[in-house]
Amino acid sequence: MEVTFVIQGPITCETMKTVEVCKKYGEVIVSCWDNDCPRLIKKLSKQVKVVKNKFFNPKGYNFQNIQYHIATFLQGVKEAKTEYVIKIRSDEYFTDMSKLIETVSKNKDKITTCNFLFRPDVLFHPSDHIIAGKKKSLFAMLIWSMDFIKKFKEDKPVSVKKIGLKSDLFYKDVTAEVTFCISYLKGKGIDVINDIKDMNNDELKKYHKKIINNHYALIRASDMGNFLLRFKGNPDITGPTAFTNEQDFLNYELPSIKSMKEL
């Protein structure tokens, strides 16, 4: 299977490592910022395609840096020449991509994501650390995501109740994970917000399980060799901000799934 890896975000030492690994499995695009380290940009440009995005000061909603995430992700997707794209953060790394590519290959009409912070305790919260699938589906997801956040005029957390998600089964704020998930499904012709407006919690759980299993596939972090996964937004200032062992994040107070059966 031919794939393009889009490594998005500011260039870090992890970016350099990830490029070396990903080159063994497919095409690589680094979608970074024009104010990143010139020496590293020059070094990477000799190895892979580098897209330098003009850095900007976001206006409106940018919770979890979602505008930056969308901008670098989208430009990388636009430059990809293959039918399938695998998005990875520039500050994370994995040393074995073979199982990930195999999972994408077996689930060609789904998004494949990893289990880190793929939450079983809140609905429509698949992980956004790895997002892999058809280029056209990812492109549509990002366009719908931009449209989705335009309605939020201030750069502060927005309650999910304001978008019609009134159940306590959802995370309290509109996160990047929820935005990407609802937008991806919108691109597939599924209007989650409209579909669930009259559902009780039991109906909502069944709907969620069916929709997510039909449109998402899972790769476990432990199946991708050595890895580094960031948790910079940890609300506990004394808690970990990164994980290199799957069991550590599975045991952490914020739960992650091991399989889709846990939803």
C-alpha positions as CSV (number, residue, x, y, z in Angstrom):
1,M,0.0,0.0,0.0
2,E,1.3,3.4,-1.0
3,V,0.9,6.0,1.8
4,T,2.1,9.5,2.6
5,F,3.1,10.4,6.1
6,V,2.2,14.0,7.0
7,I,4.2,15.1,10.0
8,Q,2.5,18.3,11.2
9,G,3.5,21.0,13.6
10,P,6.7,22.9,14.7
11,I,9.9,21.0,14.0
12,T,11.4,19.3,17.0
13,C,14.1,16.6,17.6
14,E,11.3,14.1,17.4
15,T,10.5,15.2,13.9
16,M,14.0,14.3,12.8
17,K,13.6,10.8,14.2
18,T,10.1,10.3,12.8
19,V,11.2,11.3,9.3
20,E,14.0,8.7,9.3
21,V,11.5,6.0,10.4
22,C,8.7,7.0,8.0
23,K,10.9,7.2,5.0
24,K,11.2,3.4,5.2
25,Y,7.5,3.0,4.7
26,G,6.3,5.7,2.2
27,E,6.4,9.3,1.1
28,V,7.0,11.9,3.8
29,I,5.8,15.5,4.0
30,V,6.8,17.7,6.9
31,S,4.2,20.5,7.3
32,C,5.8,23.0,9.7
33,W,6.0,26.8,10.2
34,D,8.1,29.4,8.4
35,N,9.5,30.5,11.7
36,D,10.9,27.1,12.6
37,C,14.6,26.6,13.0
38,P,16.1,27.4,9.5
39,R,18.9,24.9,10.0
40,L,16.5,22.0,10.6
41,I,14.2,23.1,7.7
42,K,17.3,23.0,5.4
43,K,18.4,19.6,6.7
44,L,14.9,18.1,6.3
45,S,14.4,19.7,2.8
46,K,17.3,17.5,1.6
47,Q,15.5,14.4,2.7
48,V,11.7,14.9,2.2
49,K,9.2,17.5,1.1
50,V,8.9,20.4,3.5
51,V,5.8,22.7,3.5
52,K,6.5,25.9,5.3
53,N,3.3,27.4,6.5
54,K,3.1,31.1,7.3
55,F,2.8,31.5,11.1
56,F,-0.3,33.5,12.2
57,N,-1.9,34.8,15.3
58,P,-5.3,33.1,15.4
59,K,-8.5,35.0,15.6
60,G,-11.4,33.4,17.3
61,Y,-11.6,29.8,18.7
62,N,-8.2,28.1,19.1
63,F,-8.8,25.8,22.1
64,Q,-6.0,23.1,22.1
65,N,-4.3,25.1,19.3
66,I,-6.9,23.6,16.9
67,Q,-6.4,26.3,14.3
68,Y,-2.7,25.5,14.1
69,H,-3.4,21.7,14.0
70,I,-5.9,22.2,11.1
71,A,-3.6,24.5,9.1
72,T,-0.5,22.3,9.1
73,F,-2.5,19.1,8.7
74,L,-4.5,20.5,5.8
75,Q,-1.5,21.8,3.9
76,G,0.2,18.5,4.3
77,V,-2.9,16.6,3.0
78,K,-3.1,19.0,0.0
79,E,0.5,18.1,-1.0
80,A,0.1,14.4,-0.7
81,K,0.1,12.4,-4.0
82,T,-1.1,9.1,-2.6
83,E,-4.7,8.0,-2.0
84,Y,-3.9,7.3,1.7
85,V,-2.4,9.7,4.3
86,I,-1.1,9.1,7.8
87,K,-0.9,12.2,10.0
88,I,1.5,12.2,12.9
89,R,2.4,15.0,15.3
90,S,5.8,16.6,14.9
91,D,6.6,16.2,18.6
92,E,5.9,12.5,18.8
93,Y,7.5,9.4,17.3
94,F,7.0,5.7,16.7
95,T,9.7,3.3,15.5
96,D,7.6,0.7,13.7
97,M,4.8,1.7,11.2
98,S,4.2,-1.7,9.7
99,K,1.2,-2.7,11.8
100,L,-0.3,0.8,11.3
101,I,-0.1,0.5,7.6
102,E,-1.6,-3.0,7.7
103,T,-4.5,-1.7,9.8
104,V,-5.1,1.2,7.3
105,S,-5.0,-1.3,4.5
106,K,-7.6,-3.6,6.1
107,N,-9.9,-0.6,6.9
108,K,-9.7,1.5,3.8
109,D,-13.0,3.3,4.3
110,K,-12.3,4.1,7.9
111,I,-10.1,6.5,9.9
112,T,-7.4,4.6,11.8
113,T,-6.3,6.2,15.0
114,C,-4.3,5.0,18.1
115,N,-5.6,4.1,21.4
116,F,-3.9,6.8,23.4
117,L,-6.7,9.0,25.0
118,F,-9.3,7.3,22.8
119,R,-11.7,7.7,25.6
120,P,-14.3,5.0,26.6
121,D,-15.9,7.3,29.2
122,V,-17.0,10.1,26.9
123,L,-18.7,9.9,23.5
124,F,-17.2,10.8,20.1
125,H,-13.7,11.3,21.5
126,P,-11.3,9.2,19.3
127,S,-7.7,10.0,19.7
128,D,-6.3,12.7,17.3
129,H,-2.6,11.9,17.8
130,I,-2.6,9.6,14.7
131,I,-5.2,10.1,12.0
132,A,-5.0,7.9,9.0
133,G,-7.2,7.2,6.0
134,K,-8.2,8.3,2.5
135,K,-6.9,11.6,1.5
136,K,-10.3,12.8,0.3
137,S,-11.9,11.9,3.7
138,L,-9.2,13.7,5.7
139,F,-9.5,16.7,3.4
140,A,-13.3,16.8,3.9
141,M,-12.9,16.4,7.7
142,L,-10.5,19.4,7.9
143,I,-12.7,21.6,5.7
144,W,-15.8,20.7,7.8
145,S,-13.7,21.3,11.0
146,M,-12.8,24.9,9.9
147,D,-16.4,25.6,9.2
148,F,-17.5,24.1,12.5
149,I,-15.2,26.3,14.7
150,K,-16.0,29.5,12.8
151,K,-19.2,30.0,14.8
152,F,-17.1,30.3,18.0
153,K,-15.9,33.9,18.1
154,E,-13.8,33.9,21.3
155,D,-10.7,32.0,22.1
156,K,-12.0,30.2,25.2
157,P,-13.5,26.8,25.9
158,V,-17.0,26.3,24.5
159,S,-19.5,24.0,26.3
160,V,-20.7,21.1,24.2
161,K,-24.2,22.0,25.3
162,K,-23.9,25.1,23.0
163,I,-23.7,22.8,20.0
164,G,-26.6,20.6,21.1
165,L,-24.7,17.9,22.9
166,K,-26.7,18.0,26.1
167,S,-26.0,14.6,27.6
168,D,-23.5,14.2,30.4
169,L,-22.0,11.4,28.4
170,F,-19.9,13.9,26.4
171,Y,-16.8,15.7,27.6
172,K,-17.9,19.1,28.9
173,D,-16.1,21.2,26.3
174,V,-15.8,21.2,22.5
175,T,-12.3,19.6,22.0
176,A,-10.2,19.0,18.9
177,E,-11.1,15.3,19.2
178,V,-14.9,16.0,19.1
179,T,-14.5,18.6,16.4
180,F,-12.6,16.2,14.1
181,C,-14.9,13.3,14.8
182,I,-18.1,15.1,14.2
183,S,-16.6,16.8,11.1
184,Y,-15.3,13.5,9.7
185,L,-18.7,11.9,10.1
186,K,-20.3,15.0,8.5
187,G,-18.1,14.4,5.5
188,K,-19.4,10.8,5.4
189,G,-23.0,12.1,5.3
190,I,-23.7,11.5,9.0
191,D,-25.1,14.4,11.0
192,V,-24.4,13.4,14.6
193,I,-25.8,16.5,16.2
194,N,-29.1,16.2,14.4
195,D,-29.3,12.4,14.7
196,I,-29.0,12.4,18.5
197,K,-31.1,15.4,19.5
198,D,-34.0,13.3,20.8
199,M,-32.1,10.3,22.1
200,N,-32.0,9.2,25.7
201,N,-28.6,8.0,27.1
202,D,-29.2,4.3,26.3
203,E,-30.0,5.1,22.7
204,L,-27.1,7.5,22.5
205,K,-24.6,4.8,23.7
206,K,-25.9,2.3,21.1
207,Y,-25.7,4.9,18.4
208,H,-22.2,5.9,19.4
209,K,-20.9,2.3,19.5
210,K,-22.4,1.5,16.1
211,I,-21.2,4.7,14.3
212,I,-17.6,4.7,15.7
213,N,-17.1,1.0,15.0
214,N,-18.4,1.4,11.5
215,H,-16.1,4.4,10.7
216,Y,-13.0,4.0,12.9
217,A,-10.3,1.4,13.2
218,L,-7.7,1.2,16.1
219,I,-4.0,0.7,16.3
220,R,-2.5,0.2,19.7
221,A,0.6,2.2,20.7
222,S,2.2,-1.1,21.8
223,D,2.1,-2.3,18.2
224,M,4.2,0.6,16.9
225,G,7.6,-0.2,18.5
226,N,9.1,2.4,20.8
227,F,7.1,5.5,21.0
228,L,6.6,8.9,22.6
229,L,3.1,10.3,23.0
230,R,2.6,13.8,24.4
231,F,0.0,15.0,26.9
232,K,0.9,18.6,27.1
233,G,-2.7,19.6,28.0
234,N,-2.8,17.4,31.1
235,P,-5.2,19.4,33.5
236,D,-3.2,18.0,36.4
237,I,-0.1,20.2,36.6
238,T,1.7,17.6,38.7
239,G,0.8,14.8,36.2
240,P,2.7,13.3,33.3
241,T,3.0,15.3,30.1
242,A,4.3,12.3,28.0
243,F,4.1,8.5,27.8
244,T,6.5,6.0,26.4
245,N,4.8,2.9,27.8
246,E,1.3,1.8,26.9
247,Q,0.5,0.2,30.3
248,D,1.4,3.5,32.0
249,F,-1.3,5.5,30.0
250,L,-3.8,2.6,30.3
251,N,-3.4,2.8,34.1
252,Y,-3.7,6.5,34.2
253,E,-6.7,8.2,35.7
254,L,-7.9,9.4,32.2
255,P,-8.8,6.2,30.5
256,S,-7.8,4.9,27.1
257,I,-9.2,1.9,25.3
258,K,-7.3,-1.3,24.2
259,S,-9.9,-2.3,21.7
260,M,-13.1,-1.0,20.0
261,K,-15.1,-3.6,22.1
262,E,-14.6,-1.3,25.1
263,L,-16.8,1.4,23.6
